[in-house]
Amino acid sequence: MNEGNFARAAALKLILCWEDDFLSWNESAYGGIGNMVVPQEKVWRPDIVVGNSVENRRRRIFYVLNIILPVLFLSFMGALVFMLPADAGEKISLAITILLAYIVFLTIVSESMPQTSLQVSILAVYLTVLVAMSALSVVLSILILRIYYKDPNTPVPGYIQSMH
């Protein structure tokens, strides 16, 4: 089990009990005194620090800056494929580059998830949908370019004429 890939949030109540040998005595040696009140600042207490909050904040910032924001920027760029003119020459290469970038991000997200996880990451689902849409964008861009560069003397197929 690789514990480095797990992220957990927990709310807990911590009750600590300890026995301090310096705060115990024999009652008979002290006139039958069995208990007494001592101010809290006079009694040693262990220093307890609940850590990991700074690390979780850094981890959250890491994911936002290195995965979520680039994926959002790629999402906007994916729509720009259809705004490029057909004769620009870079329509297909931009669409394929965006598709490959989505696949890389999906691989990174999938590798960071535990193998035995019962839940699916929302980011992984979102990236899978973006991969499918980007693949469709490549196919549509190819069709658009094929129609744009079609020989004007070639007749239009019947199934395309019926769409009109």
C-alpha positions, -999 to +999 in steps of 0.1 A: +000+000+000+014+034-010+003+058+017+018+088-001-011+088-026-039+090+000-055+122+012-079+121+041-098+147+060-108+140+096-124+157+125-115+143+158-116+150+195-084+142+213-085+133+250-051+127+266-045+111+299-011+105+316+002+097+349+028+120+364+048+103+391+057+137+406+021+144+414+015+113+435+021+108+472+014+085+501-016+100+519-006+087+553+028+105+550+009+139+545-017+139+572-044+120+551-045+146+523-058+126+493-062+153+468-054+190+463-060+217+437-029+229+418-031+259+394-028+246+358+003+267+350+022+249+378+016+215+363+037+202+334+016+195+303+029+179+272+033+201+241+009+187+215+010+200+179-015+188+154+004+191+121-001+185+085-024+216+079+003+235+061+012+205+041-024+200+030-027+237+020+005+234+000-008+202-017-041+220-026-022+249-041+000+224-060-030+207-076-046+240-084-015+255-101-002+223-118-033+205-128-066+223-125-056+257-140-038+242-170-067+219-177-091+249-176-068+268-200-067+238-223-105+237-222-107+272-235-080+265-262-100+235-273-128+258-284-104+279-303-097+251-328-129+259-345-122+296-347-090+290-367-096+295-404-093+263-425-064+277-445-043+285-414-026+252-416-024+245-379-060+235-372-053+197-369-020+201-351-036+223-325-064+199-320-041+169-317-018+188-293-047+196-270-059+160-272-024+147-262-022+172-233-056+160-220-043+124-221-011+134-202-031+151-175-055+121-173-025+099-168-011+121-141-044+122-122-050+084-126-015+076-113-020+098-082-052+079-073-050+048-051-054+016-072-081+002-048-102+034-046-139+028-047-146+064-057-139+080-091-122+114-091-144+142-105-113+156-122-106+122-139-142+121-151-139+157-164-107+149-182-122+117-197-150+138-211-125+164-224-105+136-241-137+124-258-146+159-269-111+167-281-110+135-301-144+145-317-128+179-323-100+163-343-124+142-363-146+173-371-116+194-380-105+167-404-139+167-420-140+205-422-106+206-439-116+178-463-146+197-473-127+230-476-100+215-498-124+194-518-120+196-556-149+219-568-156+196-598-163+166-576-200+161-569-213+163-534-223+129-520-260+123-516-260+119-478-244+153-474-270+169-498-298+153-477-285+172-446-292+205-463 
